[in-house]
Protein backbone atom coordinates (compact mmCIF):
# COMPACT_ATOMS: atom_id res chain seq x y z
CA UNK A 1 0.00 0.00 0.00
CA UNK A 2 3.03 2.29 0.47
CA UNK A 3 3.53 2.62 -3.29
CA UNK A 4 -0.10 3.61 -3.70
CA UNK A 5 0.13 6.14 -0.87
CA UNK A 6 3.25 7.70 -2.48
CA UNK A 7 1.47 8.28 -5.78
CA UNK A 8 -2.09 9.13 -4.76
CA UNK A 9 -3.73 11.34 -2.19
CA UNK A 10 -6.92 10.72 -0.30
CA UNK A 11 -8.33 9.37 2.92
CA UNK A 12 -7.07 6.08 4.31
CA UNK A 13 -10.25 4.45 3.01
CA UNK A 14 -9.68 5.83 -0.51
CA UNK A 15 -6.03 4.72 -0.51
CA UNK A 16 -7.07 1.25 0.66
CA UNK A 17 -9.64 1.08 -2.16
CA UNK A 18 -7.03 2.10 -4.75
CA UNK A 19 -4.64 -0.53 -3.36
CA UNK A 20 -7.39 -3.17 -3.74
CA UNK A 21 -7.97 -2.13 -7.36
CA UNK A 22 -4.21 -2.27 -8.06
CA UNK A 23 -4.09 -5.75 -6.50
CA UNK A 24 -6.92 -6.83 -8.79
CA UNK A 25 -5.14 -5.23 -11.73
CA UNK A 26 -2.01 -7.26 -10.92
CA UNK A 27 -4.15 -10.41 -10.70
CA UNK A 28 -5.61 -9.62 -14.11
CA UNK A 29 -2.28 -8.65 -15.72
CA UNK A 30 -0.05 -11.46 -14.44
CA UNK A 31 -1.95 -13.75 -12.05
CA UNK A 32 0.75 -12.69 -9.52
CA UNK A 33 3.57 -14.31 -11.54
CA UNK A 34 6.45 -11.84 -11.02
CA UNK A 35 8.58 -13.00 -13.95
CA UNK A 36 5.78 -13.29 -16.50
CA UNK A 37 6.78 -12.12 -19.96
CA UNK A 38 4.18 -11.63 -22.69
CA UNK A 39 5.83 -10.17 -25.75
CA UNK A 40 7.31 -6.82 -24.70
CA UNK A 41 5.31 -6.76 -21.46
CA UNK A 42 6.97 -7.99 -18.29
CA UNK A 43 6.39 -8.54 -14.61
CA UNK A 44 3.48 -8.30 -12.23
CA UNK A 45 1.93 -5.24 -13.87
CA UNK A 46 3.04 -6.24 -17.38
CA UNK A 47 4.97 -3.02 -18.03
CA UNK A 48 5.98 -2.41 -21.65
CA UNK A 49 8.94 -0.35 -22.81
CA UNK A 50 6.63 2.17 -24.54
CA UNK A 51 5.13 3.04 -21.12
CA UNK A 52 8.60 3.43 -19.58
CA UNK A 53 9.77 5.59 -22.48
CA UNK A 54 6.61 7.69 -22.19
CA UNK A 55 7.23 8.23 -18.48
CA UNK A 56 10.79 9.34 -19.28
CA UNK A 57 9.45 11.80 -21.88
CA UNK A 58 6.96 13.14 -19.30
CA UNK A 59 9.82 13.49 -16.76
CA UNK A 60 8.17 10.99 -14.42
CA UNK A 61 11.33 8.91 -14.66
CA UNK A 62 14.89 10.07 -15.15
CA UNK A 63 16.00 9.79 -18.80
CA UNK A 64 18.77 7.47 -17.57
CA UNK A 65 16.54 5.34 -15.36
CA UNK A 66 16.98 1.61 -15.75
CA UNK A 67 13.89 -0.32 -14.66
CA UNK A 68 14.15 -4.04 -14.02
CA UNK A 69 10.61 -4.96 -15.00
CA UNK A 70 11.06 -8.48 -13.57
CA UNK A 71 11.84 -7.10 -10.10
CA UNK A 72 8.47 -7.12 -8.33
CA UNK A 73 9.08 -3.93 -6.32
CA UNK A 74 10.35 -1.94 -9.32
CA UNK A 75 7.56 -3.30 -11.51
CA UNK A 76 4.77 -2.34 -9.10
CA UNK A 77 6.35 1.03 -8.37
CA UNK A 78 6.65 1.80 -12.09
CA UNK A 79 3.17 0.48 -12.89
CA UNK A 80 1.56 2.55 -10.13
CA UNK A 81 3.51 5.63 -11.27
CA UNK A 82 2.19 5.13 -14.81
CA UNK A 83 -1.33 4.56 -13.46
CA UNK A 84 -1.00 7.80 -11.50
CA UNK A 85 -0.08 9.67 -14.68
CA UNK A 86 -2.98 8.05 -16.57
CA UNK A 87 -5.41 9.00 -13.77
CA UNK A 88 -4.32 12.65 -14.03
CA UNK A 89 -4.39 12.50 -17.84
CA UNK A 90 -7.94 11.11 -18.11
CA UNK A 91 -9.17 13.67 -15.56
CA UNK A 92 -8.18 16.42 -18.02
CA UNK A 93 -10.49 15.13 -20.77
CA UNK A 94 -12.96 17.94 -21.55
CA UNK A 95 -16.51 17.07 -20.49
CA UNK A 96 -19.58 19.00 -19.39
CA UNK A 97 -19.72 17.00 -16.18
CA UNK A 98 -17.02 15.86 -13.79
CA UNK A 99 -16.77 12.04 -13.81
CA UNK A 100 -17.21 10.18 -10.54
CA UNK A 101 -14.00 9.10 -8.80
CA UNK A 102 -14.71 5.48 -9.69
CA UNK A 103 -15.32 6.33 -13.35
CA UNK A 104 -12.00 8.23 -13.46
CA UNK A 105 -10.31 5.09 -12.14
CA UNK A 106 -12.09 2.99 -14.75
CA UNK A 107 -10.88 5.34 -17.50
CA UNK A 108 -7.32 5.21 -16.12
CA UNK A 109 -7.23 1.43 -15.84
CA UNK A 110 -8.89 1.02 -19.23
CA UNK A 111 -6.17 3.28 -20.63
CA UNK A 112 -3.56 1.09 -18.94
CA UNK A 113 -5.09 -1.93 -20.66
CA UNK A 114 -5.99 -0.61 -24.11
CA UNK A 115 -3.85 2.50 -24.42
CA UNK A 116 -5.02 6.00 -23.66
CA UNK A 117 -5.60 6.74 -27.37
CA UNK A 118 -8.24 4.00 -27.53
CA UNK A 119 -10.02 5.39 -24.48
CA UNK A 120 -9.90 8.96 -25.80
CA UNK A 121 -11.47 7.64 -29.01
CA UNK A 122 -14.17 5.76 -27.06
CA UNK A 123 -14.95 8.81 -24.91
CA UNK A 124 -15.25 10.91 -28.07
CA UNK A 125 -17.89 8.55 -29.44
CA UNK A 126 -19.95 8.26 -26.24
CA UNK A 127 -23.05 10.34 -25.52
CA UNK A 128 -21.62 11.20 -22.09
CA UNK A 129 -17.80 11.02 -22.08
CA UNK A 130 -17.74 11.50 -18.31
CA UNK A 131 -19.62 8.23 -17.67
CA UNK A 132 -17.93 4.84 -17.99
CA UNK A 133 -21.37 3.27 -18.62
CA UNK A 134 -21.75 5.22 -21.87
CA UNK A 135 -18.07 4.89 -22.87
CA UNK A 136 -17.72 1.15 -22.21
CA UNK A 137 -19.66 -0.01 -25.32
CA UNK A 138 -17.09 1.81 -27.49
CA UNK A 139 -14.17 -0.14 -25.99
CA UNK A 140 -13.01 -3.58 -27.09
CA UNK A 141 -14.34 -6.66 -25.32
CA UNK A 142 -11.01 -7.38 -23.63
CA UNK A 143 -11.04 -3.96 -21.98
CA UNK A 144 -14.66 -4.39 -20.87
CA UNK A 145 -13.80 -7.71 -19.20
CA UNK A 146 -10.63 -6.20 -17.70
CA UNK A 147 -12.56 -3.35 -16.06
CA UNK A 148 -15.38 -5.60 -14.85
CA UNK A 149 -12.87 -7.98 -13.24
CA UNK A 150 -11.18 -5.13 -11.35
CA UNK A 151 -14.35 -3.35 -10.24
CA UNK A 152 -16.65 -6.33 -9.60
CA UNK A 153 -18.12 -6.85 -6.12
CA UNK A 154 -15.66 -8.40 -3.63
CA UNK A 155 -17.50 -11.66 -3.13
CA UNK A 156 -17.40 -12.54 -6.85
CA UNK A 157 -13.73 -11.67 -7.37
CA UNK A 158 -11.22 -14.50 -6.82
CA UNK A 159 -8.31 -12.03 -6.60
CA UNK A 160 -9.29 -10.98 -3.08
Steps between C-alpha positions, in 0.01 A plus 500: 500500500803729547550533124137599459523753783812656339322558170144585602336721757181438689359365822626171639182337370557638148865389500396153617243483218761602241739237639225236462442604138876486430512152656217392271678660206813297581286185522354579159833597339723219628310271739770606753782338298788747552713384207220471245600617154240549227665646194648835605300506824666377817442445868209524738345806336611400149693822435601561138796706384269752327350587842847539654617716210184710529562554871856611420366746240251634758786535754335250734816292476856616451611472135777268623277287721544127461191307609526128564146408402545148643578638847163498677561819701627699200221364281221596741658837573530577128152368420339707776695808386368450146148443635533824696592687182210338311257595780609865474493485119145361473377756755599775254269371225253781422145413606193693610486300821770386739525118498456314827821392674429138411439585134832690489669186632322290239621735225856487638509122528334459161772726360761281669347198328410632155714811469383850576442574129236226484322639805512857368343368179230312695422805715470710184236264363294471820190708572643586843882482501506548877312173564669161468156343437462695175868467400535126566306384189757682283792305650616156390367192677833428669497842665138457611586168667817651650307785664218275621751262661669785689183678611270202564353448848746345749316174550510412128867587448751217555791747522402605852 
